[in-house]
């Protein structure tokens, strides 16, 4: 079970005489307002898992705490212990694996709320997290190739579903990496609560190109680029019909840039296959889009709403030029892929979609993947994913999978060198 801090009320008498405040004197005993809850983590015998080499740093969330493993899955440890990490918002690791950006929720507040925090050194023996200025974050991540620079977007809490209204803004903040003090905050996109395209209250999402020079935006009906000089939202480079779930959430696709920045992999909402209206179509395809807007084409038809395609980094190849893979989650029932119980398989193909193969789970009779959290290794030869609450490492070429954790509560893995 997750841990939770308790709350006590302590009363003091303070004497102020001739304007001089005396020493506070406690009156009575502290009163418990909310009892603390112990964190209970089940970890199976260490002999159940063989040591697995991990190239670089994998950070992830478990029981609403930040964990990290470096070099091997045996050497993994929590970097926070308060059990208040917000797993739905920011969780970003710097390319060198040294700094982690994450969000925390405020204790005792049930409305939408969070605060942006920094772990400045993942190697520290006693890591201390630092609160940053931004609050009520919908999106935040490190900006590639801009040291100590964070991009973020915010929302205001609301009583109506889903609990917030997006500002659809974007800010760049440069911080001191040791103290977390903001050195400079620059607006890129001004607040526009009524903007963000259809269902804009849910919030515009963003994704940086690998070199940090271009920024893509995500609306409910398409994907395009942001003019970083003017803050203008460009015309979509791919459009599709809005998906209407008839509930209090709004679907947004995901974006993955190719390592050279020329292509974008995304999930697009497809045309109806029956008598349903276009906004209720159950078809979702993996599409490849030119970042210049020159073309877009479906690469994998009926992949599923949570397919989350991701390009690998460049993979060194002695026989030829570096290669790039494309991974995605393939729904086992593509026309019923929206449900929380929908199962997926992890697929890998060449960048153009050729040579597709399932790499996890390799046995089609085995239960599929229920969560869509996965990340590429820095060398593009392995993937880490969440399966039945645990982290697994999968080799792309051999499809050999090895379990990394046993706690059953892992989520949001990120991987850097």
C-alpha positions in Angstrom: 0.0 0.0 0.0 1.2 3.6 -0.6 2.4 5.6 2.3 0.9 8.9 3.3 2.0 11.6 5.7 -0.1 12.3 8.7 -1.1 15.7 10.1 -0.9 17.0 13.7 -2.2 20.1 15.4 0.1 21.6 18.0 -0.9 24.7 20.0 1.5 27.2 21.5 1.3 30.2 23.8 3.4 33.2 22.7 4.0 36.2 24.9 4.7 39.5 23.1 6.0 42.1 25.7 6.9 45.6 24.6 6.9 44.4 21.0 9.3 41.6 21.7 8.1 38.2 20.8 9.0 35.6 23.5 9.8 31.9 23.1 6.7 29.8 22.1 5.5 27.4 24.9 3.6 24.3 23.8 0.2 23.9 25.4 -1.0 20.3 25.9 -0.2 17.4 23.7 -0.4 17.4 19.9 -3.7 16.4 18.4 -3.7 14.0 15.5 -5.9 15.3 12.7 -5.0 12.6 10.1 -3.0 9.5 11.0 -0.1 8.5 8.8 -0.3 5.5 6.7 2.6 3.2 6.5 4.0 2.3 3.0 4.1 -1.4 2.5 6.2 -2.7 -0.4 6.3 -6.4 -1.2 9.6 -7.5 -2.7 10.0 -11.2 -3.5 13.1 -13.1 -2.6 16.1 -11.7 -4.5 16.8 -15.1 -5.9 13.6 -14.9 -8.0 15.2 -12.5 -10.4 18.6 -12.8 -12.0 20.8 -9.7 -12.3 20.3 -7.9 -15.6 22.7 -5.4 -17.0 21.2 -2.0 -17.7 23.1 0.4 -20.0 22.6 3.8 -18.6 19.9 5.0 -16.3 16.3 3.9 -16.0 14.0 6.1 -13.9 10.4 5.1 -13.1 7.6 5.7 -10.7 6.5 3.0 -8.1 4.0 3.5 -5.3 4.0 7.2 -6.2 7.7 7.5 -5.6 10.6 8.1 -8.0 13.0 5.1 -8.4 16.1 4.7 -10.4 18.4 1.9 -11.5 21.8 2.3 -12.9 24.1 -0.3 -14.4 22.0 -3.3 -13.2 18.5 -4.0 -11.9 20.0 -5.1 -8.6 21.1 -1.6 -7.8 17.8 0.2 -7.8 16.7 2.6 -5.1 14.0 5.2 -4.3 14.9 8.9 -4.8 11.7 10.1 -3.0 9.9 8.4 -0.1 6.8 10.7 0.5 4.4 8.8 -1.8 3.0 11.9 -3.4 4.5 11.8 -6.9 1.8 12.6 -9.6 2.2 9.8 -12.1 -0.1 11.5 -14.7 1.9 14.6 -15.5 5.6 15.5 -15.8 8.3 12.9 -15.5 11.4 13.8 -17.5 15.0 12.6 -17.3 17.9 14.6 -18.7 20.0 12.9 -21.5 22.9 12.4 -19.1 20.6 10.7 -16.5 21.5 13.2 -13.8 18.4 15.3 -13.3 14.7 14.3 -13.0 11.8 16.6 -13.4 8.5 15.4 -11.8 5.2 16.6 -10.3 3.9 16.2 -6.8 0.3 16.5 -5.6 -0.5 18.6 -2.5 -1.5 16.7 0.5 -5.1 16.9 1.6 -6.3 18.6 -1.7 -8.7 16.6 -3.7 -9.1 19.1 -6.6 -6.7 19.3 -9.5 -3.3 20.4 -8.2 0.3 19.7 -8.5 3.7 21.3 -8.1 6.8 21.0 -10.2 9.9 19.5 -8.5 13.5 18.8 -9.4 15.8 16.0 -8.4 19.2 17.7 -9.1 21.4 14.6 -8.7 20.3 11.0 -9.2 23.7 9.8 -8.0 23.4 11.5 -4.6 23.6 9.3 -1.6 20.9 11.3 0.1 18.9 12.8 -2.8 17.0 16.0 -1.9 14.2 17.2 -4.2 13.7 20.9 -4.8 10.3 22.6 -5.4 10.3 24.8 -8.5 8.0 27.8 -9.1 5.4 26.4 -11.5 2.2 24.8 -10.2 -0.9 23.1 -11.7 1.1 21.6 -14.5 -0.4 19.8 -17.5 2.9 19.3 -19.4 6.5 19.8 -18.5 9.8 18.4 -19.8 13.5 19.2 -20.4 14.2 21.0 -23.6 16.7 19.0 -25.7 20.1 20.7 -26.2 19.3 23.5 -23.8 20.9 22.7 -20.5 18.8 23.4 -17.4 15.8 24.6 -19.5 12.3 23.4 -18.9 9.2 23.8 -21.1 5.8 23.7 -19.3 2.1 24.4 -19.7 -0.5 25.0 -17.0 -4.2 24.8 -16.1 -6.6 26.2 -13.5 -8.5 24.0 -11.1 -12.2 23.8 -11.8 -15.1 22.1 -10.0 -16.5 20.7 -13.2 -15.1 17.6 -15.0 -12.3 16.8 -15.6 -11.2 19.1 -12.7 -9.2 21.6 -14.7 -9.3 24.1 -17.6 -6.2 24.3 -19.7 -4.5 27.6 -20.3 -3.0 26.2 -23.5 0.1 28.3 -22.8 3.8 27.5 -23.0 6.7 28.8 -21.0 10.5 28.2 -21.1 12.2 28.4 -17.7 16.0 28.3 -17.2 17.0 27.2 -13.7 20.0 27.0 -11.5 20.7 23.2 -11.5 21.7 23.1 -7.8 19.2 25.4 -6.1 16.3 25.2 -8.6 16.0 29.0 -8.6 14.5 30.2 -11.8 17.0 32.4 -13.7 14.8 33.3 -16.5 11.1 32.6 -17.5 10.1 33.4 -21.1 6.6 33.1 -22.6 6.4 31.3 -25.9 2.6 30.9 -26.2 0.3 33.3 -24.3 -2.5 32.0 -22.2 -5.6 31.0 -24.3 -8.1 29.1 -22.2 -10.5 29.1 -25.2 -7.7 28.0 -27.6 -6.2 24.6 -28.0 -8.6 23.5 -30.8 -11.7 21.4 -30.2 -12.1 20.4 -26.6 -9.3 22.8 -25.7 -10.2 22.6 -22.0 -8.4 19.3 -21.9 -5.1 21.0 -22.9 -2.7 21.3 -25.8 0.2 18.8 -25.7 3.8 19.4 -27.0 6.8 17.4 -28.2 10.3 18.7 -29.0 12.4 17.6 -31.9 15.6 15.7 -30.9 17.8 18.8 -31.5 15.4 21.1 -29.6 15.0 23.5 -32.5 11.4 22.6 -33.4 8.3 22.0 -31.4 5.2 20.0 -32.4 1.7 20.6 -30.8 -1.1 18.1 -30.4 -4.8 19.0 -30.6 -7.8 16.8 -30.5 -8.1 16.9 -34.3 -4.5 17.0 -35.5 -0.8 17.7 -35.1 1.3 20.7 -36.3 4.3 22.8 -35.5 4.7 25.9 -33.3 6.6 29.0 -34.6 9.1 29.4 -31.7 9.8 33.0 -32.8 6.3 34.3 -32.8 4.5 31.7 -30.7 2.0 31.1 -33.5 0.3 27.8 -33.9 0.9 26.6 -37.5 -1.6 24.8 -39.7 -1.8 21.0 -38.9 0.5 18.7 -40.9 -2.0 15.9 -40.3 -5.7 16.2 -39.6 -8.3 13.7 -38.5 -11.8 13.6 -37.1 -12.1 14.4 -33.4 -12.8 11.3 -31.3 -15.7 11.8 -29.0 -15.7 9.3 -26.1 -19.0 10.7 -24.7 -17.3 11.0 -21.3 -15.3 13.6 -19.3 -12.1 13.1 -21.1 -10.7 14.0 -24.5 -8.4 11.9 -26.5 -5.0 13.2 -27.6 -2.5 11.4 -29.7 1.2 11.0 -29.0 4.2 12.2 -31.1 7.6 10.7 -31.7 10.2 12.5 -33.8 12.7 10.4 -35.8 16.3 11.0 -34.7 17.1 13.2 -37.7 13.9 15.2 -37.1 12.5 14.6 -40.6 9.6 12.3 -39.7 6.9 12.2 -37.0 5.2 9.0 -35.9 1.7 9.4 -34.4 -1.6 7.7 -33.9 -4.4 9.1 -36.2 -8.1 8.6 -35.9 -9.4 6.7 -38.9 -12.6 6.7 -40.9 -15.7 4.8 -39.8 -16.1 1.2 -40.8 -19.8 1.0 -40.3 -22.8 3.2 -39.7 -21.2 5.0 -36.8 -20.6 8.7 -37.0 -17.0 9.8 -37.9 -16.3 11.1 -34.3 -17.2 7.6 -32.9 -15.1 5.5 -35.3 -13.1 2.8 -33.5 -10.3 2.9 -36.0 -6.9 4.2 -35.0 -3.9 3.9 -37.3 -0.2 4.5 -36.8 0.8 7.2 -39.3 4.1 8.7 -40.5 4.1 12.4 -41.2 6.8 14.5 -42.8 7.8 17.2 -40.3 7.7 19.7 -43.2 4.1 18.7 -44.0 5.0 17.2 -47.3 3.1 14.0 -46.8 1.4 11.8 -44.3 0.5 8.1 -44.7 -1.0 5.4 -42.5 1.7 2.9 -41.8 -0.1 0.4 -39.6 -3.9 0.2 -40.0 -6.1 -0.5 -37.0 -3.3 -0.4 -34.4 -5.4 0.8 -31.5 -6.1 4.1 -29.7 -3.1 3.6 -27.3 -0.6 2.5 -29.9 2.0 5.1 -28.9 4.5 4.7 -31.8 8.1 5.6 -31.0 11.1 5.9 -33.2 14.3 4.4 -31.8 17.6 6.4 -31.5 20.1 5.8 -34.3 21.4 2.2 -34.0 25.0 1.7 -34.9 25.5 -0.9 -37.7 29.0 -1.9 -38.8 27.8 -3.1 -42.2 25.9 0.0 -43.3 24.6 3.4 -42.2 22.9 3.6 -38.8 19.4 2.2 -38.8 16.3 3.4 -37.0 13.5 1.2 -35.7 9.8 2.0 -35.1 8.0 0.4 -32.1 4.3 0.6 -31.4 1.6 -1.1 -29.3 -0.7 -3.3 -31.4 -4.2 -3.9 -29.9 -5.3 -7.5 -29.9 -8.8 -6.4 -30.6 -8.2 -3.2 -32.7 -11.9 -2.2 -32.9 -12.2 -2.5 -29.1 -9.0 -0.9 -28.1 -10.3 1.9 -25.9 -11.2 0.0 -22.8 -8.9 -0.1 -19.8 -8.9 -3.9 -20.1 -7.7 -3.9 -23.7 -4.6 -5.9 -24.3 -1.7 -5.0 -26.6 1.5 -6.5 -28.0 4.7 -4.6 -28.5 5.8 -4.5 -32.1 9.0 -3.4 -33.8 9.6 -2.7 -37.5 12.1 -0.9 -39.7 11.5 2.8 -40.0 9.4 2.4 -43.1 7.2 -0.2 -41.5 8.8 -3.2 -43.2 9.7 -6.4 -41.3 7.2 -6.0 -38.5 7.5 -8.5 -35.7 6.0 -9.0 -32.2 8.7 -8.9 -29.6 6.7 -9.0 -26.4 5.0 -11.1 -25.3 6.3 -13.6 -27.9 3.7 -16.2 -27.0 0.3 -15.2 -28.4 -1.4 -17.3 -25.7 0.2 -15.2 -23.0 -1.7 -12.2 -21.6 -1.2 -9.0 -23.5 0.1 -5.7 -22.2 -2.4 -3.7 -20.3 -0.3 -0.5 -19.8 1.3 1.3 -22.7 4.4 2.6 -20.8 7.6 1.8 -22.6 10.9 3.5 -23.6 13.9 2.9 -25.9 17.4 2.4 -24.6 19.9 5.1 -25.6 21.6 2.8 -28.1 18.3 1.7 -29.7 18.9 -2.0 -29.1 16.6 -2.6 -26.2 13.2 -1.5 -24.8 11.9 -1.3 -21.3 8.2 -1.7 -20.7 5.6 -2.2 -17.9 4.0 -5.7 -17.9 1.7 -6.6 -15.0 3.0 -3.8 -12.9 6.7 -4.7 -13.3 9.5 -3.5 -15.6 10.8 -5.8 -18.3 13.8 -5.4 -20.6 13.4 -6.7 -24.1 16.2 -7.1 -26.6 15.1 -6.0 -30.1 17.0 -8.4 -32.2 16.5 -11.6 -30.1 13.2 -10.7 -28.5 14.6 -12.1 -25.2 12.8 -10.5 -22.3 14.0 -10.3 -18.7 12.2 -9.0 -15.7 13.7 -6.1 -13.8 11.4 -5.5 -10.8 9.0 -7.3 -8.5 7.0 -4.7 -6.7 4.1 -4.8 -9.1 3.6 -1.0 -9.1 6.0 0.4 -11.7 5.0 3.0 -14.3 6.4 5.7 -16.5 9.8 4.3 -17.3 12.3 6.7 -19.0 15.8 5.8 -20.1 18.9 7.8 -20.8 22.6 7.1 -21.0 
